[in-house]
């Protein structure tokens, strides 16, 4: 299926200040990123006629910094199309939908944005579990609903518990070890040391990783992403409208957002993998390129095992071979055969929830990675986000 192939481009990117507990208004962070993206593309605000975001406006928790109406009103945008909500194929689903909008002629330039302020919201307290199944508070306390009715009695409070079950199954079936999985975190920290915007930049050793406290077996502290405050934005443009803009446009070669298994964290048909299993192969259905053509891979690491699942699902290694593929870290290093999470991922650079990976993919293709720039003028990059029952990915090419 080639209906979307090269019918959308990324023409500009923007990012706000990134940090721990910035204590800034989340809408301010969002607008910083949005204005930066518009200026980066060389556009005027009145030329932005589309708007897309994930997850849209949400209540307390810091998971969302702004919704469609907030940004629409603040920037006074003359919209022809807009989209926002939590039910997307992974956090990059809002960008995929923007690509479809420009390909169909519903908009010329779509501003996509995602902001978080979880670190500030948590304040001085400990990090809380992010319950996705819903519930309500009453005089008698919290009452769970949806999937949380079934997970809470077993003390499976949050996504770390659910992803840990996938990881344990993979360990059991394929002999994957913690010493192998560690290289997702070690590689991320190594790259974050070259990223001035990263939250954690101090060197980390294998001994540091293995001695860290366990969070949910087999995932330790360094397998979990870092809450942060920040916002990221992109301009997705029709190719004919991007040709004369300031930047060389990056073409969206293909997208993958299939989900053939159950939309469930704990009832998927193969618990050694997740929705990445379906989204990954779908990416290659829309292009003549293959895994061997990819120069840079920016793969979601909300928890380290998700990255390993993406590596297998996208065909960079065989099913069950992810542990051996990353072991030692040579293949996934900046000068390796598949440079991975070159900015430090969410494990060290900070949790920007999917959008950070696409931002880094664009920087690498434009040759603006600074000290962490992948050598050899990369031409093809993949950005992927999501885990559990959510997954979406994009393949970007230069020229």
TIDRENPA-894933 format. One record per residue (C-alpha): residue number from 1; residue in one letter; x, y, z. Coordinates in Angstrom, 1 decimal. Layout:
N
NUM | A | X | Y | Z $
...
//
This chain:
399
1 | X | 0.0 | 0.0 | 0.0 $
2 | X | 1.6 | 3.2 | -1.2 $
3 | X | -1.2 | 5.8 | -0.8 $
4 | X | 0.7 | 7.9 | 1.7 $
5 | X | 4.2 | 7.5 | 0.3 $
6 | X | 6.0 | 10.8 | 0.0 $
7 | X | 2.7 | 12.8 | 0.1 $
8 | X | 3.7 | 14.5 | 3.4 $
9 | X | 6.9 | 16.2 | 4.7 $
10 | X | 8.3 | 17.4 | 7.9 $
11 | X | 9.2 | 21.0 | 7.2 $
12 | X | 10.0 | 22.4 | 10.6 $
13 | X | 10.6 | 21.4 | 14.2 $
14 | X | 10.6 | 23.1 | 17.6 $
15 | X | 11.3 | 22.3 | 21.2 $
16 | X | 10.9 | 24.2 | 24.4 $
17 | X | 13.2 | 24.3 | 27.4 $
18 | X | 13.5 | 20.7 | 28.8 $
19 | X | 14.2 | 20.0 | 32.4 $
20 | X | 13.2 | 18.6 | 35.8 $
21 | X | 10.6 | 20.6 | 37.7 $
22 | X | 10.9 | 23.8 | 35.6 $
23 | X | 7.9 | 25.2 | 37.5 $
24 | X | 6.7 | 26.9 | 34.3 $
25 | X | 3.2 | 27.1 | 33.0 $
26 | X | 2.7 | 24.1 | 30.6 $
27 | X | 0.9 | 26.2 | 28.0 $
28 | X | 3.9 | 28.5 | 27.9 $
29 | X | 6.2 | 25.5 | 27.2 $
30 | X | 3.8 | 24.3 | 24.5 $
31 | X | 3.7 | 27.7 | 22.8 $
32 | X | 7.4 | 28.0 | 22.9 $
33 | X | 7.8 | 24.8 | 20.9 $
34 | X | 5.0 | 25.7 | 18.5 $
35 | X | 6.3 | 29.1 | 17.7 $
36 | X | 9.8 | 27.7 | 17.3 $
37 | X | 8.5 | 25.1 | 14.8 $
38 | X | 6.7 | 27.7 | 12.8 $
39 | X | 9.7 | 29.9 | 12.6 $
40 | X | 12.0 | 26.9 | 11.9 $
41 | X | 9.9 | 26.2 | 8.7 $
42 | X | 10.0 | 29.8 | 7.7 $
43 | X | 6.2 | 30.1 | 7.9 $
44 | X | 3.8 | 32.7 | 9.3 $
45 | X | 1.1 | 31.8 | 11.8 $
46 | X | -1.6 | 32.6 | 9.3 $
47 | X | -0.2 | 29.9 | 7.0 $
48 | X | -0.8 | 27.2 | 9.6 $
49 | X | -4.2 | 25.7 | 8.7 $
50 | X | -4.1 | 22.4 | 10.6 $
51 | X | -3.5 | 21.4 | 14.2 $
52 | X | -3.0 | 17.9 | 15.7 $
53 | X | -2.0 | 16.6 | 19.1 $
54 | X | -2.0 | 13.7 | 21.5 $
55 | X | -3.6 | 13.2 | 24.0 $
56 | X | -5.5 | 16.6 | 23.9 $
57 | X | -6.5 | 18.4 | 27.0 $
58 | X | -6.6 | 16.2 | 30.1 $
59 | X | -7.0 | 16.8 | 33.8 $
60 | X | -4.4 | 16.9 | 36.6 $
61 | X | -1.3 | 14.7 | 36.4 $
62 | X | 1.1 | 16.6 | 34.1 $
63 | X | 0.4 | 14.1 | 31.2 $
64 | X | -0.8 | 16.9 | 29.0 $
65 | X | 0.3 | 20.5 | 28.9 $
66 | X | -2.3 | 21.8 | 26.5 $
67 | X | -5.1 | 20.8 | 24.2 $
68 | X | -6.2 | 21.8 | 20.7 $
69 | X | -8.4 | 24.7 | 21.9 $
70 | X | -5.6 | 26.2 | 24.0 $
71 | X | -3.2 | 26.4 | 21.2 $
72 | X | -5.7 | 27.3 | 18.5 $
73 | X | -6.9 | 30.3 | 20.6 $
74 | X | -3.5 | 31.4 | 21.8 $
75 | X | -2.0 | 31.5 | 18.3 $
76 | X | -5.2 | 32.6 | 16.5 $
77 | X | -4.8 | 30.0 | 13.8 $
78 | X | -7.1 | 30.0 | 10.8 $
79 | X | -7.7 | 26.2 | 10.8 $
80 | X | -9.2 | 24.1 | 8.0 $
81 | X | -8.6 | 20.8 | 10.0 $
82 | X | -7.7 | 19.8 | 13.5 $
83 | X | -7.4 | 16.6 | 15.6 $
84 | X | -6.8 | 15.7 | 19.2 $
85 | X | -7.5 | 12.9 | 21.6 $
86 | X | -6.1 | 10.0 | 23.5 $
87 | X | -7.1 | 7.1 | 21.2 $
88 | X | -4.2 | 7.0 | 18.7 $
89 | X | -1.8 | 4.3 | 17.4 $
90 | X | 1.0 | 5.3 | 19.8 $
91 | X | 2.0 | 8.8 | 20.7 $
92 | X | 3.0 | 9.6 | 17.1 $
93 | X | -0.4 | 8.7 | 15.9 $
94 | X | -1.3 | 12.4 | 15.9 $
95 | X | 1.6 | 13.0 | 13.4 $
96 | X | 0.4 | 10.1 | 11.3 $
97 | X | -3.0 | 11.7 | 11.1 $
98 | X | -1.5 | 15.0 | 10.2 $
99 | X | 0.3 | 13.3 | 7.3 $
100 | X | -3.1 | 11.9 | 6.1 $
101 | X | -4.7 | 15.3 | 6.3 $
102 | X | -2.1 | 17.0 | 4.1 $
103 | X | -2.1 | 14.0 | 1.7 $
104 | X | -5.8 | 14.3 | 1.3 $
105 | X | -5.7 | 18.1 | 0.8 $
106 | X | -7.5 | 19.0 | 4.1 $
107 | X | -4.6 | 21.2 | 5.1 $
108 | X | -1.4 | 22.6 | 3.7 $
109 | X | 0.7 | 23.0 | 6.9 $
110 | X | -0.3 | 21.1 | 10.1 $
111 | X | 1.2 | 22.1 | 13.4 $
112 | X | 1.6 | 19.0 | 15.6 $
113 | X | 2.5 | 19.4 | 19.3 $
114 | X | 2.9 | 17.4 | 22.5 $
115 | X | 3.8 | 18.7 | 25.9 $
116 | X | 4.3 | 17.2 | 29.3 $
117 | X | 4.9 | 18.7 | 32.8 $
118 | X | 4.9 | 15.5 | 34.9 $
119 | X | 8.1 | 16.5 | 36.8 $
120 | X | 6.6 | 19.8 | 38.1 $
121 | X | 3.2 | 18.3 | 38.8 $
122 | X | 4.8 | 15.6 | 41.0 $
123 | X | 6.5 | 18.4 | 43.0 $
124 | X | 8.1 | 17.0 | 46.1 $
125 | X | 6.1 | 13.8 | 46.1 $
126 | X | 7.1 | 10.5 | 44.7 $
127 | X | 6.2 | 9.5 | 41.1 $
128 | X | 2.7 | 8.1 | 40.9 $
129 | X | 1.5 | 5.3 | 38.7 $
130 | X | -0.3 | 6.3 | 35.6 $
131 | X | -3.5 | 4.4 | 35.5 $
132 | X | -4.9 | 4.0 | 32.0 $
133 | X | -8.1 | 2.2 | 32.9 $
134 | X | -10.0 | 5.0 | 34.5 $
135 | X | -11.7 | 5.4 | 37.9 $
136 | X | -13.4 | 7.9 | 40.0 $
137 | X | -13.0 | 9.5 | 43.4 $
138 | X | -15.7 | 9.7 | 46.0 $
139 | X | -16.1 | 10.2 | 49.7 $
140 | X | -14.9 | 6.7 | 50.2 $
141 | X | -11.8 | 7.1 | 48.1 $
142 | X | -10.7 | 5.9 | 44.7 $
143 | X | -12.9 | 3.4 | 42.9 $
144 | X | -11.3 | 1.6 | 39.9 $
145 | X | -13.1 | 0.9 | 36.7 $
146 | X | -12.2 | -0.7 | 33.4 $
147 | X | -9.0 | -2.8 | 33.3 $
148 | X | -7.9 | -1.3 | 36.6 $
149 | X | -10.6 | -3.3 | 38.4 $
150 | X | -8.6 | -6.4 | 37.5 $
151 | X | -5.0 | -5.2 | 37.8 $
152 | X | -5.1 | -3.3 | 41.1 $
153 | X | -6.1 | -6.3 | 43.3 $
154 | X | -2.8 | -7.9 | 42.1 $
155 | X | -0.8 | -4.7 | 42.8 $
156 | X | -0.2 | -4.1 | 39.1 $
157 | X | -0.6 | -0.4 | 39.5 $
158 | X | 1.0 | 1.1 | 36.5 $
159 | X | 2.6 | 0.5 | 33.1 $
160 | X | 5.9 | -0.6 | 34.6 $
161 | X | 4.1 | -3.7 | 36.1 $
162 | X | 2.4 | -4.5 | 32.8 $
163 | X | 5.5 | -4.1 | 30.6 $
164 | X | 7.5 | -6.1 | 33.1 $
165 | X | 5.2 | -9.0 | 32.4 $
166 | X | 6.0 | -8.8 | 28.7 $
167 | X | 9.7 | -8.7 | 29.5 $
168 | X | 9.5 | -11.7 | 31.8 $
169 | X | 7.8 | -13.7 | 29.1 $
170 | X | 10.5 | -12.8 | 26.6 $
171 | X | 13.2 | -13.7 | 29.1 $
172 | X | 11.5 | -17.1 | 29.7 $
173 | X | 10.9 | -18.0 | 26.0 $
174 | X | 14.2 | -16.7 | 24.5 $
175 | X | 16.7 | -16.7 | 27.3 $
176 | X | 17.1 | -12.9 | 27.3 $
177 | X | 19.0 | -11.6 | 30.3 $
178 | X | 19.2 | -8.4 | 32.3 $
179 | X | 22.8 | -8.1 | 31.3 $
180 | X | 21.6 | -7.9 | 27.7 $
181 | X | 18.7 | -5.6 | 28.3 $
182 | X | 21.0 | -3.2 | 30.2 $
183 | X | 22.5 | -2.1 | 26.9 $
184 | X | 19.4 | -0.1 | 26.0 $
185 | X | 19.9 | 2.0 | 29.1 $
186 | X | 23.7 | 2.1 | 28.9 $
187 | X | 23.6 | 3.2 | 25.2 $
188 | X | 21.0 | 5.8 | 26.1 $
189 | X | 23.2 | 7.3 | 28.8 $
190 | X | 26.3 | 7.2 | 26.6 $
191 | X | 24.5 | 9.3 | 24.0 $
192 | X | 22.9 | 11.6 | 26.5 $
193 | X | 26.3 | 12.5 | 27.7 $
194 | X | 26.7 | 14.3 | 24.3 $
195 | X | 23.3 | 16.0 | 24.5 $
196 | X | 23.3 | 19.3 | 26.4 $
197 | X | 19.5 | 19.1 | 26.8 $
198 | X | 19.4 | 15.7 | 28.4 $
199 | X | 18.3 | 15.3 | 32.0 $
200 | X | 20.9 | 12.6 | 33.0 $
201 | X | 24.3 | 12.9 | 31.5 $
202 | X | 26.7 | 11.3 | 34.0 $
203 | X | 28.3 | 8.1 | 32.9 $
204 | X | 26.7 | 4.8 | 33.9 $
205 | X | 28.3 | 1.4 | 34.0 $
206 | X | 26.9 | -2.1 | 33.8 $
207 | X | 27.5 | -2.5 | 37.5 $
208 | X | 25.6 | 0.7 | 38.2 $
209 | X | 22.7 | -0.7 | 36.2 $
210 | X | 22.7 | -4.2 | 37.8 $
211 | X | 22.9 | -2.7 | 41.4 $
212 | X | 20.0 | -0.3 | 40.9 $
213 | X | 16.9 | -1.0 | 42.9 $
214 | X | 14.3 | -3.2 | 41.3 $
215 | X | 11.0 | -1.6 | 40.3 $
216 | X | 9.1 | -4.5 | 38.8 $
217 | X | 11.0 | -7.6 | 37.9 $
218 | X | 13.0 | -7.7 | 35.6 $
219 | X | 12.9 | -3.9 | 35.2 $
220 | X | 15.1 | -1.8 | 37.5 $
221 | X | 15.2 | 1.9 | 38.1 $
222 | X | 17.3 | 2.5 | 35.0 $
223 | X | 14.8 | 0.7 | 32.8 $
224 | X | 12.2 | 3.4 | 33.5 $
225 | X | 12.0 | 6.7 | 31.7 $
226 | X | 12.7 | 10.1 | 33.5 $
227 | X | 9.7 | 12.4 | 34.2 $
228 | X | 10.4 | 15.8 | 32.7 $
229 | X | 8.8 | 19.1 | 31.6 $
230 | X | 8.9 | 20.1 | 28.0 $
231 | X | 7.2 | 20.4 | 24.7 $
232 | X | 8.0 | 19.4 | 21.1 $
233 | X | 6.3 | 20.5 | 17.9 $
234 | X | 6.5 | 19.7 | 14.1 $
235 | X | 5.2 | 21.2 | 10.9 $
236 | X | 3.8 | 18.6 | 8.6 $
237 | X | 3.4 | 20.1 | 5.1 $
238 | X | 2.2 | 19.1 | 1.6 $
239 | X | 5.3 | 18.5 | -0.5 $
240 | X | 4.5 | 21.1 | -3.1 $
241 | X | 4.0 | 23.7 | -0.3 $
242 | X | 7.3 | 22.7 | 1.4 $
243 | X | 9.5 | 23.0 | -1.6 $
244 | X | 10.2 | 26.7 | -1.1 $
245 | X | 10.4 | 26.8 | 2.6 $
246 | X | 13.6 | 27.5 | 4.7 $
247 | X | 14.5 | 23.9 | 5.3 $
248 | X | 15.1 | 20.9 | 3.1 $
249 | X | 11.9 | 18.9 | 3.6 $
250 | X | 12.0 | 15.4 | 5.0 $
251 | X | 9.7 | 13.1 | 3.2 $
252 | X | 7.4 | 10.7 | 5.1 $
253 | X | 8.2 | 7.6 | 3.1 $
254 | X | 5.9 | 5.3 | 5.0 $
255 | X | 4.0 | 4.8 | 8.3 $
256 | X | 3.0 | 1.8 | 10.4 $
257 | X | 0.0 | 1.7 | 12.7 $
258 | X | -1.5 | -1.7 | 12.4 $
259 | X | -3.0 | -3.5 | 15.4 $
260 | X | -4.2 | -7.1 | 14.7 $
261 | X | -4.0 | -8.4 | 18.2 $
262 | X | -6.3 | -7.5 | 21.1 $
263 | X | -6.1 | -3.9 | 22.3 $
264 | X | -5.1 | -5.1 | 25.7 $
265 | X | -2.1 | -4.8 | 28.1 $
266 | X | -2.5 | -8.2 | 29.5 $
267 | X | -4.6 | -10.2 | 27.0 $
268 | X | -2.5 | -9.9 | 23.9 $
269 | X | -2.2 | -13.2 | 22.1 $
270 | X | 1.6 | -13.3 | 22.4 $
271 | X | 2.9 | -11.8 | 25.6 $
272 | X | 6.5 | -11.9 | 24.5 $
273 | X | 5.7 | -9.0 | 22.2 $
274 | X | 3.1 | -6.3 | 21.9 $
275 | X | 1.4 | -4.0 | 19.4 $
276 | X | 4.8 | -3.2 | 17.9 $
277 | X | 4.6 | -6.7 | 16.3 $
278 | X | 1.8 | -5.4 | 14.0 $
279 | X | 2.9 | -1.8 | 13.5 $
280 | X | 6.5 | -2.6 | 12.6 $
281 | X | 5.9 | -4.9 | 9.6 $
282 | X | 3.2 | -2.5 | 8.3 $
283 | X | 5.8 | 0.2 | 7.9 $
284 | X | 7.6 | -1.8 | 5.2 $
285 | X | 4.4 | -2.5 | 3.3 $
286 | X | 4.3 | 1.1 | 2.1 $
287 | X | 7.9 | 1.4 | 0.7 $
288 | X | 10.5 | -0.4 | -1.3 $
289 | X | 13.0 | 0.3 | 1.5 $
290 | X | 13.8 | -2.2 | 4.2 $
291 | X | 15.4 | -2.5 | 7.6 $
292 | X | 18.9 | -2.6 | 6.0 $
293 | X | 18.4 | 0.9 | 4.5 $
294 | X | 17.8 | 2.6 | 7.9 $
295 | X | 20.7 | 4.8 | 9.1 $
296 | X | 19.2 | 6.0 | 12.4 $
297 | X | 16.6 | 4.3 | 14.7 $
298 | X | 14.8 | 6.4 | 17.3 $
299 | X | 12.7 | 3.8 | 19.2 $
300 | X | 10.5 | 4.4 | 22.2 $
301 | X | 11.9 | 3.6 | 25.6 $
302 | X | 9.3 | 4.4 | 28.1 $
303 | X | 10.7 | 1.2 | 29.5 $
304 | X | 13.7 | -0.4 | 28.0 $
305 | X | 12.0 | -3.6 | 26.9 $
306 | X | 9.7 | -1.6 | 24.6 $
307 | X | 12.8 | -0.7 | 22.6 $
308 | X | 13.9 | -4.3 | 22.3 $
309 | X | 10.4 | -5.2 | 21.1 $
310 | X | 10.6 | -2.5 | 18.4 $
311 | X | 13.9 | -3.7 | 17.2 $
312 | X | 12.5 | -7.2 | 16.6 $
313 | X | 9.2 | -6.0 | 15.2 $
314 | X | 10.8 | -3.7 | 12.7 $
315 | X | 13.0 | -6.5 | 11.5 $
316 | X | 16.4 | -5.2 | 12.6 $
317 | X | 16.8 | -8.7 | 14.2 $
318 | X | 14.8 | -11.9 | 14.4 $
319 | X | 12.0 | -12.7 | 16.9 $
320 | X | 13.6 | -13.5 | 20.2 $
321 | X | 17.1 | -12.3 | 19.0 $
322 | X | 16.9 | -8.7 | 20.5 $
323 | X | 19.0 | -9.5 | 23.5 $
324 | X | 21.9 | -10.9 | 21.4 $
325 | X | 21.5 | -8.0 | 18.9 $
326 | X | 22.1 | -5.3 | 21.5 $
327 | X | 24.5 | -7.2 | 23.8 $
328 | X | 27.8 | -5.2 | 24.2 $
329 | X | 26.3 | -2.1 | 22.7 $
330 | X | 28.5 | -2.0 | 19.5 $
331 | X | 25.7 | -2.4 | 17.0 $
332 | X | 23.6 | 0.3 | 18.5 $
333 | X | 26.3 | 2.9 | 19.2 $
334 | X | 26.6 | 6.2 | 17.3 $
335 | X | 29.2 | 4.6 | 15.0 $
336 | X | 27.5 | 1.2 | 14.9 $
337 | X | 25.5 | -0.4 | 12.2 $
338 | X | 22.2 | 0.8 | 13.7 $
339 | X | 22.7 | 4.0 | 15.8 $
340 | X | 19.9 | 3.9 | 18.4 $
341 | X | 18.2 | 6.6 | 20.4 $
342 | X | 21.0 | 9.0 | 19.6 $
343 | X | 19.8 | 11.8 | 22.0 $
344 | X | 19.6 | 9.5 | 25.0 $
345 | X | 16.0 | 8.4 | 24.7 $
346 | X | 13.5 | 8.9 | 27.5 $
347 | X | 15.7 | 6.8 | 29.8 $
348 | X | 18.3 | 9.6 | 30.1 $
349 | X | 17.2 | 12.6 | 28.0 $
350 | X | 13.7 | 12.8 | 29.5 $
351 | X | 10.2 | 11.7 | 28.9 $
352 | X | 8.8 | 13.7 | 26.0 $
353 | X | 6.5 | 10.9 | 25.2 $
354 | X | 7.2 | 9.9 | 21.7 $
355 | X | 7.6 | 13.3 | 20.1 $
356 | X | 11.2 | 13.5 | 21.3 $
357 | X | 12.2 | 10.5 | 19.1 $
358 | X | 10.8 | 12.1 | 15.9 $
359 | X | 12.5 | 15.4 | 16.8 $
360 | X | 15.8 | 13.6 | 17.1 $
361 | X | 15.3 | 11.7 | 13.8 $
362 | X | 14.8 | 15.0 | 12.0 $
363 | X | 17.9 | 16.6 | 13.6 $
364 | X | 20.0 | 13.6 | 12.6 $
365 | X | 18.8 | 13.7 | 9.0 $
366 | X | 19.5 | 17.4 | 8.8 $
367 | X | 23.0 | 16.9 | 10.2 $
368 | X | 22.3 | 18.9 | 13.3 $
369 | X | 23.0 | 16.4 | 16.1 $
370 | X | 26.1 | 18.2 | 17.3 $
371 | X | 28.4 | 15.9 | 19.3 $
372 | X | 26.0 | 13.1 | 18.9 $
373 | X | 25.6 | 13.4 | 15.2 $
374 | X | 25.7 | 10.0 | 13.4 $
375 | X | 28.6 | 10.0 | 10.9 $
376 | X | 28.2 | 9.4 | 7.2 $
377 | X | 25.3 | 11.8 | 6.2 $
378 | X | 22.3 | 9.6 | 7.2 $
379 | X | 19.6 | 9.5 | 4.6 $
380 | X | 16.9 | 7.3 | 6.2 $
381 | X | 15.5 | 7.3 | 9.8 $
382 | X | 12.8 | 5.5 | 11.6 $
383 | X | 10.9 | 7.0 | 14.6 $
384 | X | 8.6 | 4.7 | 16.6 $
385 | X | 6.5 | 5.3 | 19.8 $
386 | X | 4.2 | 3.3 | 21.9 $
387 | X | 4.1 | 0.1 | 23.9 $
388 | X | 1.6 | -2.4 | 25.2 $
389 | X | -1.5 | -2.1 | 23.0 $
390 | X | -0.4 | 1.1 | 21.3 $
391 | X | 2.2 | 1.5 | 18.5 $
392 | X | 2.9 | 3.8 | 15.6 $
393 | X | 6.0 | 4.5 | 13.5 $
394 | X | 7.2 | 6.7 | 10.6 $
395 | X | 10.0 | 6.3 | 8.1 $
396 | X | 11.6 | 9.5 | 7.0 $
397 | X | 13.9 | 10.1 | 4.0 $
398 | X | 15.9 | 13.0 | 2.7 $
399 | X | 15.4 | 14.3 | -0.8 $
//
